[in-house]
Each structure stands twice: as C-alpha cells, then as structure tokens.
C-alpha cells in the first residue's frame, strides 16, 4: 500500500490549476462586476504563468471569453462548473512514498451545504483534475476543502473545529476520526485544531472557518499567523484565541515551532461590514509568491515579511479585494500540483 504525504507548498511544482468564473455571485450580476471577476482571476493566472505552467478549467461555452483575458501560454480544459474556487472543488495533491503523484478527492458539498451554493457540477472537478493530471485518485468520505488544510510537509496540519467538525459537512465525525482519515490521505501525523475562522468567513458567503486565511507554514519550523491589532474588530479576539490554541499545541507536542505574526491590513471595514482581509492567503509557486494586496499601507510591510520567509522568490502583490468581496483570496482560487 502506498503511503501518501502532502508536501509543503514551497515544494517544487509542475503546474497551477484554476477554474474560470462562470456564474453566480463569484462572477457577479452587472457588466462591471463580471469584468472585475474575470480580470482578477486572470491576473492571478497570468502572473503564475510567468513562472510555471497553468491550467484553467473552463465551463463549456466560456472558452472564447476566457482566452481573451488569459495569457496564450495558459492551457484550457473544458468541464462543467458551478463556481471557480479550485482550492476547494479540486483535488489536494499528495506524493506517494514510491514517488507517485496522488490526488485526494474529498467530498465537496458547497462549504457545508450552504443555502446559496450549487455543487452538482463542482463535486466532480476533483475527479476530473486528478485524471487530467495523471494522478492516482484517492477517494475520501470526509467532506473537506483544500482551503481547510494547511500543511508543513512533515505531517503537521492546521484545521479548524468549525470546518472539519461542521455538522453541515461531517455530522457525527470526531477529531480522532478526522485525524485518522487525514493520516490516510495526506500523511497527517499531528493536527493543530484552531477554534474557529475569522468573523466575515462565518457570514453568508463564507466557508465557516478555512485555515488558509489563519495560519501558514512558510517552512516547517515557523508558523505565520493572522493578527488583527484593532481591538474594535471582532477578529482581534478570534486571532488571539487561535494563537493561544497554537501555543498550547506546540507546548503539548514539543514541536519546536516558532509562531510569528502576519498583521492584518489597516482597513477594518467595507460596505458590507468588518473585512477578513488576510495576507496569510498567498500562493507559493516556483520562484514567486503571489500575495494578496489591498491598496493598504500595510501591503509593503506584509510583502517584506513574505520576502523574509520565502528567500529567492519574487513577491508579487495582486489586488485581492474583488476576491475577498466574493468570499476568498488568491490561495482559494488556485491549487498547486507538486513535482514528483
């Protein structure tokens, strides 16, 4: 039997996978909103394509419009789509102890059976991408999204109690059951359970607490965590509680990990209320880091921190406000395929 391991994101990569926004709230209702979505998804894809191959899955009939926005070097594959959050609807890639590429196909049910979500097409994208990548498909009965797991490549994984234990996703599952399944599928040996996600991420179009805006391992002995300095923002207390949980986990497991803060932007609100803007939600690729930018005074500080922890990689800021307005960020719309 092959033992599988999910490598750290900075592991050499063969490709980045994305999906093209095709309908629903992610695309938008007005002409301006539709163009904004397409330009933003394309900005991420085009930036990544300067460093490595990129494949974008496109809903049938959208090939021509996608090609207008995307660089000519980007490959297009056609498959039915509901939405465009490839991190969550696509597979999570792993590497076998025999050097085989694997693709974990978790159950996807619209971020916990959300009332607004449709996933009759998206639930098949994990299988589609796994086959297109030539990977061994590893089917799982765990309802989970790629944005809900952050790994260090040595077996540690960051989870949230509000995602993997969400009654809308996995009713009746225990922490032990989740950890056992993640050990089988991604090689997890130690789980950091954070109490919950950011406030906005628990609102209508949120994920109920994805860890990829909360914490990230730039390398195995450092955990970068989201920090909100403004006491008036609800994420101030949430981030502090998450850090306390991480400190307890490190103490209990003698992990030898240093926790460092990646402070939030200075902006606190948009037209809908308190924002969940986070610099944690970046994508590491070959030679670069695609970083969320918010036209904020803190953007430069965050870019400097990322340069420190990803030496030798160019940090490229991309305006992520249109993504966060739709419920995610740069990491959420991408999925890296590791080299084997």
C-alpha positions in Angstrom: 0.0 0.0 0.0 1.3 3.5 -0.9 1.8 5.9 1.9 0.8 9.4 0.9 2.2 12.8 2.0 1.2 16.3 1.2 4.3 18.4 0.6 4.7 21.9 1.9 3.6 24.5 -0.6 7.1 25.6 -1.3 8.0 22.2 -2.7 8.8 22.3 -6.5 5.7 22.4 -8.6 4.7 21.2 -12.1 1.6 23.3 -12.5 -1.0 25.5 -11.0 -4.7 24.6 -11.5 -7.5 27.2 -11.6 -11.2 27.4 -12.6 -12.7 30.2 -14.7 -15.6 32.2 -13.1 -18.7 31.2 -14.9 -21.9 32.0 -13.0 -23.4 33.0 -9.7 -22.2 35.5 -7.1 -18.5 34.9 -7.9 -19.0 36.2 -11.4 -21.4 39.0 -10.5 -24.6 40.4 -11.9 -23.6 43.7 -13.6 -21.3 44.0 -16.6 -18.7 45.8 -14.4 -18.8 43.0 -11.8 -18.4 40.3 -14.4 -15.4 42.1 -15.9 -13.9 42.6 -12.5 -14.1 38.9 -11.7 -12.6 37.9 -15.0 -9.8 40.4 -14.7 -9.0 39.4 -11.2 -8.9 35.6 -11.8 -6.9 36.3 -15.0 -4.4 38.5 -13.1 -3.6 35.6 -10.8 -3.4 33.0 -13.6 -1.3 35.3 -15.8 1.2 36.1 -13.0 1.6 32.4 -12.2 2.1 31.6 -15.9 5.3 33.7 -15.9 6.9 31.1 -13.6 5.3 27.7 -14.4 2.6 26.0 -16.4 -1.0 26.9 -15.6 -4.2 25.1 -16.5 -7.6 26.7 -16.2 -10.7 24.6 -16.2 -13.4 26.4 -18.2 -17.2 25.8 -18.3 -18.4 24.7 -21.8 -19.1 27.8 -23.9 -16.7 30.1 -22.0 -13.5 29.1 -23.8 -13.5 32.2 -26.1 -14.1 34.8 -23.3 -11.5 33.1 -21.1 -8.9 33.2 -23.9 -9.4 36.9 -24.3 -8.3 37.5 -20.7 -5.7 34.8 -20.2 -2.1 34.6 -21.5 -1.6 32.4 -24.5 0.7 30.1 -22.6 -2.1 29.0 -20.3 -3.8 25.7 -21.1 -7.6 25.5 -21.1 -9.6 22.3 -20.3 -13.3 22.2 -20.6 -15.6 20.8 -17.9 -18.9 21.8 -16.4 -18.5 24.2 -13.4 -20.8 25.8 -10.9 -18.1 28.1 -9.4 -14.4 28.9 -9.6 -12.7 28.2 -6.2 -10.3 25.5 -7.4 -8.6 25.1 -4.0 -11.9 23.8 -2.7 -13.6 22.0 -5.6 -10.4 20.5 -7.0 -8.2 17.7 -5.5 -5.5 18.1 -3.0 -2.3 16.7 -4.4 0.0 14.4 -2.5 3.1 12.4 -3.2 3.5 8.7 -2.5 6.5 7.1 -0.8 7.2 5.5 -4.2 7.3 8.9 -6.0 3.8 8.6 -7.4 1.6 11.7 -7.8 -1.7 11.3 -5.9 -4.8 13.5 -5.8 -7.1 13.3 -2.8 -10.7 13.6 -3.8 -12.6 14.8 -0.7 -16.4 15.1 -0.7 -17.5 18.6 -1.7 -20.9 19.8 -0.6 -20.9 23.6 -1.1 -19.0 24.5 2.0 -21.3 22.7 4.4 -24.5 22.6 2.4 -24.8 26.4 2.2 -28.2 27.6 1.0 -26.8 29.8 -1.8 -24.3 27.2 -3.1 -24.7 24.8 -6.0 -22.3 21.9 -6.5 -23.9 19.4 -8.8 -21.0 20.1 -11.3 -18.3 21.2 -8.9 -18.5 17.9 -6.9 -16.9 16.1 -10.0 -14.0 18.5 -10.5 -11.7 16.7 -8.1 -12.0 13.5 -10.2 -11.7 15.5 -13.5 -8.5 17.3 -12.4 -7.0 14.1 -10.9 -7.4 12.3 -14.2 -6.1 15.2 -16.3 -3.1 15.4 -14.1 -2.4 11.7 -14.4 -2.6 11.3 -10.7 -3.7 8.3 -8.6 -7.1 9.3 -7.3 -7.5 8.8 -3.5 -11.2 9.0 -2.7 -12.2 10.1 0.8 -15.6 10.1 2.6 -14.5 13.2 4.6 -16.2 16.4 3.5 -13.4 18.9 3.3 -11.9 21.6 1.1 -8.3 22.3 0.2 -8.7 25.7 1.9 -9.4 24.0 5.2 -6.0 22.3 5.5 -2.6 23.9 5.8 0.5 21.6 6.0 4.2 21.8 6.8 5.2 18.8 4.6 6.4 16.8 7.6 3.0 15.6 8.8 1.6 18.6 10.7 -1.7 20.0 9.5 -3.8 23.1 10.6 -7.5 22.5 10.9 -10.5 24.4 12.4 -13.2 22.9 14.6 -15.8 24.9 12.6 -14.9 23.2 9.2 -13.9 19.6 9.7 -16.4 19.2 12.6 -19.1 21.3 10.9 -22.4 19.4 11.2 -23.2 20.6 7.7 -20.1 18.8 6.5 -19.3 15.8 8.7 -22.1 15.1 11.2 -21.0 12.6 13.8 -17.3 12.8 13.0 -14.9 13.2 15.9 -11.5 14.8 15.9 -9.9 11.4 16.1 -11.9 10.2 13.1 -10.9 13.3 11.1 -7.2 12.9 12.0 -7.3 9.2 11.1 -8.7 10.0 7.6 -6.1 12.8 7.1 -3.4 10.4 8.1 -4.5 8.0 5.4 -5.0 10.6 2.7 -2.4 13.4 3.3 0.0 11.8 5.7 -1.0 13.9 8.7 0.6 12.9 12.0 -0.2 15.9 14.2 -3.2 18.2 13.9 -3.4 21.8 15.2 -7.1 22.4 15.8 -7.9 26.1 15.8 -11.2 27.1 17.4 -12.8 29.0 14.5 -12.3 31.2 11.5 -12.5 34.9 11.0 -15.8 36.7 11.6 -16.6 37.6 8.0 -15.8 34.0 7.0 -18.7 32.9 9.1 -21.1 35.2 7.3 -23.3 34.3 4.3 -20.7 33.7 1.7 -18.0 32.4 4.0 -16.5 29.0 4.4 -17.2 28.8 8.2 -13.5 29.0 9.0 -10.9 27.9 6.4 -7.5 27.7 7.9 -5.8 29.2 4.8 -6.5 32.8 6.0 -5.5 32.0 9.6 -2.1 30.3 9.5 0.6 29.0 7.1 3.9 27.2 7.4 6.5 29.0 5.2 8.8 26.3 6.3 8.3 23.5 8.9 9.8 25.3 11.9 7.8 28.5 11.5 4.0 29.1 11.7 2.9 32.5 10.4 -0.5 33.5 12.0 -3.0 36.2 11.1 -3.1 39.0 13.7 -5.7 41.8 14.0 -4.4 44.7 16.0 -7.6 46.7 16.2 -9.5 45.9 19.3 -12.7 47.1 17.7 -12.5 44.4 15.1 -14.1 41.0 16.0 -11.1 39.2 14.6 -8.9 40.7 17.3 -10.2 38.3 19.9 -10.5 35.4 17.3 -6.9 35.7 16.2 -5.7 35.9 19.8 -7.7 32.7 20.7 -6.3 30.9 17.7 -2.8 31.9 18.7 -3.3 30.6 22.2 -4.5 27.3 20.8 -1.4 27.1 18.6 0.9 27.8 21.5 -0.8 25.0 23.6 -0.4 22.6 20.7 3.3 23.4 20.3 3.8 23.0 24.0 1.9 19.7 24.2 3.6 18.2 21.2 7.1 19.7 21.8 7.0 20.6 18.2 9.8 23.2 18.3 7.8 25.6 16.1 8.1 29.4 16.3 4.9 31.4 15.9 5.2 34.7 14.2 2.5 37.2 13.3 1.4 38.5 9.9 -0.6 41.5 10.9 -3.8 42.4 9.0 -4.2 45.4 6.8 -5.2 48.7 8.4 -8.6 48.8 6.7 -11.2 47.4 9.0 -14.5 47.6 7.1 -16.0 47.7 3.6 -19.6 48.4 2.5 -20.7 45.0 4.0 -19.1 45.3 7.4 -15.9 44.1 9.0 -13.5 42.6 6.4 -11.5 39.4 6.8 -8.6 40.6 4.7 -5.6 38.4 5.3 -2.0 38.3 4.0 -1.9 34.6 5.0 -3.9 33.7 1.9 -0.9 33.8 -0.5 0.2 31.2 -3.1 3.8 29.9 -3.2 5.0 28.9 -6.6 8.3 28.2 -8.3 10.3 31.4 -8.0 7.5 33.6 -6.7 4.8 34.3 -4.1 1.5 35.6 -5.3 0.5 37.9 -2.4 -2.8 39.5 -1.6 -2.7 43.3 -1.7 -5.5 45.6 -0.6 -4.2 49.1 -1.6 -3.4 49.4 2.1 -0.5 51.0 4.0 0.3 47.5 5.4 0.8 45.9 2.0 4.5 46.8 1.9 5.1 45.5 5.4 3.4 42.2 4.6 5.4 41.9 1.4 8.6 42.4 3.3 7.7 39.7 5.8 6.9 37.3 3.0 10.2 38.1 1.3 12.0 37.2 4.6 10.4 33.8 4.8 10.5 32.9 1.1 14.0 33.9 0.2 14.8 33.7 -3.5 11.2 34.1 -4.5 9.8 37.3 -6.0 6.8 38.6 -4.1 4.1 39.8 -6.4 1.2 41.7 -5.0 -2.2 41.3 -6.7 -5.3 43.3 -5.7 -7.4 40.7 -3.8 -10.2 42.9 -2.8 -12.5 41.6 -5.5 -11.8 38.1 -4.4 -12.4 38.7 -0.7 -15.7 40.5 -1.6 -16.7 37.2 -3.2 -15.7 35.1 -0.3 -12.0 34.1 -0.8 -8.5 35.1 -1.8 -5.6 34.2 -4.1 -4.9 30.9 -2.3 -8.6 30.0 -2.6 -8.8 30.2 -6.4 -5.6 28.2 -7.0 -4.3 24.7 -6.4 -0.6 23.7 -6.9 0.4 20.4 -8.4 3.8 19.3 -6.8 6.6 17.9 -8.9 7.4 14.2 -8.3 
